[in-house]
Amino acid sequence: MEIKASDVKALREKTGAGMMECKKALSECEGDFDKAAKLLKEKGLAALEKRADRATNQGKVFLKIDGKTCALAELSSETDFVARNDEFIAVGEEIVSRMIAKNIDSVTDELSGLLSDLATKIRENMSVKRVMLLKAKANESFTSYIHGDGAIGVVIQLAAEKAEVLDSDKVKALAFDLALHVAAFNPLALDKSSIDPAYIAEQTDIFRKQMEQDEKMKGKPANVLEGILQGKVNKHLAEICFLDQGFVKDDKQSVAKVLEALGKEVGSSIVISNYIYFRVGA
C-alpha cells in the first residue's frame, strides 16, 4: 500500500525515529498510525535493553516545593548533553510535580515510564535513579537550592517554636545560606547523636593506632593519651557534623551558634529538623 509522506513526517515527529524507520513501520502496520508508533516504541525499548549496561554517570537533580510537601528526583543519563536537553528537563519537572500531586515516594512504573518514552526517542540509556518525598509539619518550612546545572540539589527543613518567624526575610535568608553550606560541605550527619556508634568506634580505633605509632606519644601517662585521643575524635566529629561545622559565611562561628543567634533576634528558637543532599552519580 502507498504510505503518505505526511504520515511518515507525523510519525517521525511523535517518535523521534528516522524517516526510513517510520516508513517501514507504517508499511508493516498497513498504514495504521497508532500501531506503527507502538511498533517503533517496542523496537526502541529493545534497543534500550541492549544498552542497559552503559554507564549513566551524568544527569540532573530536580526539586519542587509545594507548601508543606517537597519532592526530589535524580534522573541519570549517559551524557551531559542529554542532561541539558529541554525534553529531559521537562520530564524531570513533570516527575517531581506528579510525585507531589499523587503522593509518590518511590520510583514507580509510572515515573519510570515518563522517562523511558524519552529514552526510546533519544536512544540513550537513562533512568529515574532515586526519588524522595518530604512532608513538613505546621511549624516547619522547606528551602531548596540547586547547584550549577543540577549536579547537586539540597533541601533544608527548618522548625521554629513560633511558626510565623519562618516567613521572616532573615530566617529565609539563613535557610538559603544553610542550603549553600550543605552543597559546599556535604556534612555526614546533623549532629554527633546522629552518627552511627560503629563509625565513631572505628574512627577512635584508627586514631588510637596512629597515636601508638607516633614517637611523640610514647611515655605519656595513660590519662593524658586518653584525653588526646578523645580530642582527636571530637575534632573529627565537629568537621563532619552539620551543626558543629564552621558556618559557610563565617567559619569562626558554628552553624549551631548562628542558628542560636538568629533565634534570639527573631524571638523564637529555630532548629534544623532535616536536610537532604542529592548529587548526581553519588
C-alpha positions in Angstrom: 0.0 0.0 0.0 1.0 3.6 -0.5 2.4 5.4 2.5 1.8 9.1 2.6 4.8 11.4 3.2 2.7 13.4 5.6 2.1 10.3 7.8 5.8 9.5 7.8 6.6 13.0 8.9 3.9 13.0 11.6 5.2 9.6 12.9 8.8 10.9 13.0 7.8 14.0 15.0 5.9 11.8 17.5 8.5 9.1 18.0 11.8 10.7 17.0 12.6 7.7 14.8 14.3 8.1 11.4 12.3 8.7 8.2 13.0 5.3 6.8 12.2 3.6 10.1 8.9 5.4 10.2 8.0 4.5 6.6 8.9 0.8 7.2 6.8 0.7 10.4 3.8 2.2 8.6 4.2 -0.4 5.9 4.4 -3.3 8.3 1.4 -2.0 10.1 -0.5 -1.4 6.8 -0.7 2.4 7.4 -2.1 2.2 10.9 -0.5 5.2 12.6 -1.0 4.0 16.3 0.2 0.5 15.6 3.3 1.9 13.8 4.0 4.2 16.8 3.7 1.3 19.2 6.0 -0.9 17.0 8.7 1.8 16.9 8.4 2.2 20.7 8.8 -1.6 21.2 11.9 -1.6 18.9 13.2 1.4 20.9 12.8 -0.4 24.2 14.5 -3.4 22.8 17.4 -1.3 21.8 17.5 0.3 25.3 17.8 -3.1 26.9 20.9 -3.8 24.8 22.3 -0.5 26.0 21.3 -1.1 29.6 24.8 -1.8 30.7 26.2 1.5 29.6 27.2 3.8 32.4 24.8 6.6 33.3 27.1 8.9 35.3 25.5 12.1 34.1 22.1 13.5 34.8 20.3 16.1 36.8 18.6 16.7 40.2 15.1 18.1 40.2 13.3 19.7 43.2 9.9 21.1 43.8 8.3 22.6 46.9 4.5 22.9 47.2 3.6 24.3 50.6 4.4 21.6 53.1 5.5 19.0 50.6 8.8 18.7 48.9 9.8 16.3 46.1 13.3 15.4 44.9 14.3 13.2 42.0 17.7 12.3 40.4 17.5 11.4 36.7 20.5 9.7 35.2 21.8 9.8 31.6 24.8 8.6 29.7 25.9 12.1 28.5 25.8 15.6 29.9 24.4 16.7 26.5 21.2 14.8 27.2 21.0 16.0 30.8 20.8 19.6 29.4 18.2 18.6 26.8 14.9 20.6 27.1 12.8 17.4 26.9 14.8 15.7 29.6 14.4 18.7 31.8 10.6 18.8 31.1 10.3 15.1 32.1 12.2 15.7 35.3 9.9 18.6 36.2 6.9 16.5 35.4 8.2 13.7 37.6 8.5 15.9 40.8 5.2 17.6 40.0 3.5 14.2 39.7 5.2 13.0 42.9 3.6 15.8 44.9 0.2 15.5 43.1 -0.1 11.8 43.7 1.9 11.5 46.9 4.5 9.2 45.2 7.5 8.4 47.4 9.4 5.7 45.4 10.4 5.0 41.9 7.3 3.6 40.3 6.5 2.2 36.8 4.6 5.5 36.2 7.6 7.7 36.9 10.0 5.4 35.0 7.6 5.2 32.1 7.7 9.0 31.7 11.5 8.8 31.1 11.5 5.6 29.1 9.3 7.2 26.4 12.0 9.9 26.0 14.8 7.3 26.2 13.4 5.4 23.2 13.2 8.7 21.3 16.7 9.9 22.1 18.1 6.4 22.1 20.2 6.8 25.2 20.2 4.8 28.4 18.6 6.9 31.2 16.7 6.2 34.4 14.9 7.6 37.4 17.7 6.8 39.8 16.1 7.8 43.1 13.3 10.0 44.5 12.3 11.3 47.9 9.1 12.9 49.1 9.2 15.0 52.3 6.4 16.4 54.5 6.7 19.4 56.8 4.8 20.0 60.0 2.8 23.1 60.7 5.8 24.8 62.4 8.3 23.7 59.6 9.3 25.0 56.2 11.4 23.9 53.2 14.1 25.8 51.4 15.9 24.4 48.4 19.0 25.1 46.3 20.1 23.6 43.0 23.8 24.0 42.3 25.1 24.7 38.8 23.3 22.8 36.1 21.6 20.5 38.6 24.5 18.4 39.6 23.7 19.0 43.3 20.3 19.5 45.0 19.8 20.5 48.6 16.8 20.8 50.8 16.8 22.4 54.3 13.9 21.8 56.6 13.7 24.3 59.5 11.4 24.1 62.5 10.5 27.1 64.8 8.9 27.4 68.1 6.8 30.2 66.7 5.8 29.2 63.1 5.3 32.8 62.0 9.1 33.6 62.1 9.7 31.1 59.3 8.2 33.7 56.9 10.6 36.4 58.0 13.2 37.6 55.5 16.1 36.9 57.9 15.1 33.3 58.5 14.5 32.7 54.8 17.9 34.2 54.1 19.7 32.0 56.6 17.8 28.9 55.4 19.2 29.6 51.9 22.7 30.1 53.3 22.4 26.8 55.1 21.5 25.1 51.8 24.6 26.7 50.3 26.6 25.3 53.2 25.4 21.8 52.7 26.1 22.0 48.9 29.6 23.1 49.7 30.5 20.7 52.6 28.0 17.8 52.4 28.0 17.1 56.2 27.9 13.4 57.1 25.3 14.0 59.8 23.3 16.7 61.5 25.0 16.3 64.9 27.0 13.7 66.9 23.9 11.9 68.2 23.0 11.2 64.5 26.2 9.3 63.8 26.3 5.5 63.9 28.2 4.4 67.1 30.1 1.9 65.0 31.5 4.7 62.9 32.7 6.5 65.9 34.3 3.3 67.3 36.0 2.7 64.0 37.5 6.2 63.9 38.5 6.0 67.5 40.4 2.8 66.8 42.1 4.5 63.8 43.3 7.4 65.8 44.5 5.2 68.6 46.7 3.1 66.2 48.0 6.3 64.7 49.0 7.6 68.2 50.7 4.2 69.0 52.9 4.8 66.0 53.7 8.4 66.9 57.0 8.8 68.7 55.8 12.0 70.4 53.1 10.0 72.2 55.4 7.4 73.8 55.9 7.8 77.6 52.9 9.9 78.2 50.6 8.9 81.0 47.5 6.8 80.1 45.1 9.5 81.2 46.8 12.1 79.0 46.8 9.8 76.0 43.1 9.2 76.5 42.4 12.9 76.6 44.4 13.4 73.4 42.5 10.6 71.7 39.1 12.0 72.7 40.2 15.4 71.5 41.0 13.9 68.1 37.7 12.1 67.9 35.8 15.3 68.9 37.6 17.4 66.3 36.8 14.9 63.6 33.1 14.7 64.6 33.0 18.5 64.5 34.3 18.5 61.0 31.6 16.1 59.7 28.6 17.2 61.7 26.4 20.0 60.2 25.7 21.8 63.4 29.3 21.8 64.6 30.9 22.9 61.3 32.1 26.4 60.8 29.3 28.3 59.0 29.9 28.8 55.3 29.7 32.6 55.5 31.6 32.9 58.8 33.7 29.9 59.7 34.5 31.4 63.1 31.0 30.6 64.2 29.5 27.1 64.2 26.2 26.5 62.4 24.6 25.9 65.8 25.7 29.3 67.1 24.4 31.1 64.0 21.0 29.4 64.5 21.0 30.3 68.2 21.8 33.9 67.5 19.1 34.3 64.9 16.6 32.6 67.2 17.3 35.3 69.8 17.0 38.0 67.2 13.6 36.9 65.9 12.3 35.8 69.3 11.9 32.1 68.6 14.1 29.0 68.7 15.0 27.7 65.3 16.4 24.3 64.5 17.3 22.2 61.5 14.8 19.3 61.6 16.2 17.7 58.4 18.4 18.3 55.4 18.8 16.4 52.2 21.8 16.3 49.8 21.4 14.8 46.3 24.4 14.7 44.0 24.3 13.2 40.5 26.1 9.9 40.4 26.6 9.7 44.2 
